[in-house]
Amino acid sequence: MPSPQRRIAHLDMDAFFASVELLRYPQLKGLPMVIGGSRRSHGFALLPEAYQATATSDIPPEAFPRLRHYTGRGVITTATYAARQFGVGSAMGLMKAAKLCPDAILLPVDFDAYRYYSRAFKTVIATMAPVIENMGIDEVFIDFTEAPDGQIEGGKVLAQRIQQGIFDATGLTCSVGVAPNKLLAKMASEFNKPNGVSIVYAEDLEKLIWPLPCRKINGIGPKSDAKLQALGIHTIGELAARSLDKLLDHFGQRYGAWLHNAAWGRDDRPVVTASEPVTVSRETTFERNLHAVRDKAALGEIFTRLCEQVAADLQHKGYAGKTVGIKLRDDHFKTSTRNHSLPSPTNDATTIRRAAGLALKRAPLDRPLRLLGVRVDGLSKAVSGRGMATEASGNNQPSLF
């Protein structure tokens, strides 16, 4: 009996954060809405006090804050499709977005809610196709090859069943692309958004893939695309038409070979069901520049909170680390990092806070800061639920801030 054809699916939740918010505020459906910044950073109440006791679904749309009133440095995490029609998109600054769509409703991110629904939709998938690679809070790769009904209509039947299961369990929609490999599946998941299923076979390369711009290949960024266009290469088909030798000459041995294989739809990466984390980190960009002296109290609070969040992430994942690092970015966008190594791994918040403070003592603090981050590297499985405190533990914290 011949082996089944390899079928890999890429599932991407549709405007995930915004869709979760619409479960809470269904009256906002169809309206331009952006998600970005925290409740604290918005600088105004999420809703007028008169509506604090009102059921969320009964609050009139006109009561919600509008993007035009936002001031700060926050960026958009996601936007509804109605907002995207105005040119608003993920990673865009909220102030810039306000000029494009001032009447868009602005809601802060609620990661607790997003993580809850992320776990929920992935649980549904696991009951039907257990070989899953987690790609983030709102997307996964799934190996359909040996899954029940994973070969029927190229995977369409199973993809639709998963879509329906997710909708029944969460009320959320997703888009699925199924193809011979990860590279093509990820492209296919964008073909029929939202709530669509797209099937790509190996023989569809010339018809469905080659007419697309090169940027549609995950791994070709703006700089590479600009270089390709300078060479007269605008579509994936034009990239496929270039000889391997020419691509190696222009892009080097490794990247040139990868470009050639990608253009021809070649990708043998497996769906990896689990991977070990390399680092755990948290960082925040301030709404206004903060100075180590004038804003010592505020920075100290933020610094401690970041350390506590990193410790909680480590404990949740069951890891501890030996190297604590800090990251600073000043008002001239200069980034500095410093590390402090511990004699034994830890996931204790107090220990991490003190070690991060020791690293901070060696960092440049003469200019106002716009970003602060904390990370823990050198991870290993924690022996118990909490890492053992090290010589750096104790209640005395460095007093920089």
Long-range contacts (C-beta under 8 A, 24 or more apart in sequence): 4-145, 4-146, 4-150, 4-151, 5-145, 5-151, 5-180, 6-145, 6-180, 6-181, 7-143, 7-144, 7-145, 7-150, 7-151, 7-154, 7-155, 7-178, 7-179, 7-180, 8-141, 8-142, 8-143, 8-144, 8-145, 8-178, 8-179, 8-180, 8-181, 8-182, 8-185, 8-271, 9-129, 9-141, 9-142, 9-143, 9-144, 9-155, 9-158, 9-159, 9-176, 9-177, 9-178, 9-185, 10-139, 10-140, 10-141, 10-142, 10-176, 10-177, 10-179, 10-182, 10-185, 10-186, 10-188, 10-189, 11-125, 11-139, 11-140, 11-141, 11-142, 11-159, 11-162, 11-174, 11-175, 11-176, 11-189, 12-138, 12-139, 12-174, 12-175, 12-176, 12-189, 12-190, 12-193, 13-121, 13-138, 13-139, 13-172, 13-173, 13-174, 14-172, 14-173, 14-174, 14-175, 14-193, 14-194, 14-195, 15-78, 15-79, 15-80, 15-81, 15-194, 16-78, 16-114, 16-117, 16-118, 16-137, 16-138, 16-172, 17-77, 17-78, 17-109, 17-114, 17-138, 18-78, 18-79, 18-80, 19-172, 19-173, 20-110, 20-113, 20-114, 20-117, 20-172, 21-107, 21-110, 22-80, 23-170, 23-171, 23-172, 24-56, 24-57, 24-113, 25-56, 25-57, 25-59, 25-64, 25-107, 26-57, 27-57, 27-58, 27-59, 27-60, 27-61, 28-61, 28-64, 28-105, 30-82, 31-61, 31-80, 31-82, 31-104, 31-105, 32-79, 32-80, 32-82, 32-83, 32-85, 32-86, 32-88, 32-101, 32-103, 32-104, 32-105, 33-79, 33-80, 33-82, 33-83, 33-104, 33-105, 33-106, 33-107, 34-67, 34-76, 34-78, 34-79, 34-80, 34-83, 34-88, 34-94, 34-97, 34-101, 34-104, 34-105, 34-106, 34-107, 35-76, 35-77, 35-78, 35-79, 35-107, 35-108, 35-109, 36-74, 36-75, 36-76, 36-77, 36-94, 36-106, 36-108, 36-109, 37-70, 37-72, 37-74, 37-75, 37-94, 37-106, 37-108, 37-109, 38-108, 38-109, 39-108, 41-72, 41-74, 41-108, 41-287, 42-70, 42-72, 42-74, 42-106, 42-108, 43-70, 43-71, 43-72, 43-287, 44-69, 46-107, 46-108, 61-105, 64-105, 64-106, 64-107, 65-105, 65-106, 65-107, 66-102, 66-103, 66-104, 66-105, 66-106, 67-94, 67-97, 67-98, 67-101, 67-102, 67-103, 67-104, 67-105, 67-106, 68-98, 68-102, 68-103, 69-106, 70-94, 70-95, 70-98, 70-106, 71-95, 72-287, 72-288, 73-285, 73-286, 73-287, 73-288, 73-370, 74-285, 74-287, 75-285, 77-109, 79-104, 81-194, 114-138, 117-170, 117-172, 120-169, 120-170, 121-166, 121-169, 121-170, 121-172, 121-174, 123-169, 124-162, 124-165, 124-166, 124-169, 124-170, 125-162, 125-165, 125-166, 127-165, 128-158, 128-161, 128-162, 128-165, 129-158, 129-162, 131-271, 131-273, 132-271, 132-273, 133-271, 133-272, 133-273, 141-182, 141-185, 141-271, 142-271, 143-270, 143-271, 144-178, 153-199, 154-178, 154-199, 154-200, 154-201, 155-199, 156-197, 156-199, 159-197, 159-199, 160-197, 163-195, 163-197, 180-265, 181-265, 181-266, 181-267, 181-268, 181-269, 182-267, 182-269, 182-271, 183-217, 183-218, 183-262, 183-265, 183-266, 183-267, 183-269, 184-209, 184-265, 184-267, 186-218, 187-212, 187-216, 187-217, 187-218, 190-216, 202-265, 205-264, 205-265, 206-237, 209-236, 209-237, 209-265, 210-235, 210-236, 210-237, 210-240, 210-263, 211-235, 211-236, 211-237, 212-236, 214-238, 214-239, 217-262, 217-263, 219-258, 219-262, 220-259, 220-262, 224-251, 224-255, 224-259, 227-251, 236-262, 236-263, 237-263, 239-263, 240-264, 276-379, 277-317, 277-319, 277-379, 278-377, 278-379, 279-321, 279-375, 279-376, 279-377, 279-379, 280-310, 280-313, 280-314, 280-317, 280-319, 280-321, 280-375, 280-376, 280-379, 281-310, 281-327, 281-373, 281-374, 281-375, 281-376, 282-306, 282-309, 282-310, 282-313, 282-373, 282-374, 282-375, 283-327, 283-371, 283-372, 283-373, 283-374, 284-371, 284-372, 284-373, 285-329, 285-370, 285-371, 286-369, 286-370, 286-371, 286-372, 289-331, 289-368, 289-369, 289-370, 290-368, 290-369, 290-370, 291-368, 291-369, 292-365, 292-369, 292-400, 292-401, 295-401, 296-400, 296-401, 297-401, 299-369, 299-372, 299-401, 300-401, 302-372, 303-353, 303-356, 303-357, 303-360, 303-372, 303-374, 303-401, 304-353, 304-397, 306-372, 306-373, 306-374, 307-349, 307-352, 307-353, 307-356, 307-374, 308-349, 308-353, 310-349, 310-352, 310-374, 310-375, 310-376, 311-347, 311-348, 311-349, 311-352, 312-349, 314-347, 314-376, 314-379, 314-382, 314-387, 315-347, 315-382, 315-385, 315-386, 315-387, 318-381, 318-382, 319-347, 319-379, 319-380, 319-381, 319-382, 320-345, 320-346, 320-347, 320-379, 320-380, 320-381, 320-382, 320-383, 320-387, 321-345, 321-346, 321-347, 321-376, 321-377, 321-378, 321-379, 321-380, 322-346, 322-377, 322-378, 322-380, 323-376, 323-377, 323-378, 324-352, 324-355, 324-356, 324-359, 324-374, 324-375, 324-376, 325-356, 325-359, 325-374, 325-375, 325-376, 325-377, 326-356, 326-359, 326-360, 326-363, 326-372, 326-373, 326-374, 326-375, 327-371, 327-372, 327-373, 327-374, 327-375, 328-363, 328-364, 328-365, 328-369, 328-371, 328-372, 328-373, 329-369, 329-370, 329-371, 330-364, 330-367, 330-368, 330-369, 330-370, 331-367, 331-368, 331-369, 331-370, 332-367, 333-370, 334-367, 335-371, 336-363, 336-364, 338-362, 338-363, 339-377, 340-392, 341-378, 342-390, 342-391, 342-392, 343-390, 343-391, 344-388, 344-390, 345-378, 345-379, 345-380, 345-382, 345-387, 345-388, 346-387, 346-388, 346-389, 346-390, 346-393, 347-376, 347-382, 347-386, 347-387, 348-386, 348-387, 348-388, 348-389, 348-393, 350-389, 350-393, 350-394, 350-395, 351-387, 351-389, 351-390, 351-392, 351-393, 352-376, 353-397, 354-392, 354-393, 354-394, 354-396, 354-397, 354-398, 355-392, 357-397, 357-398, 357-400, 358-392, 358-398, 360-398, 360-400, 360-401, 361-398, 361-400, 365-400
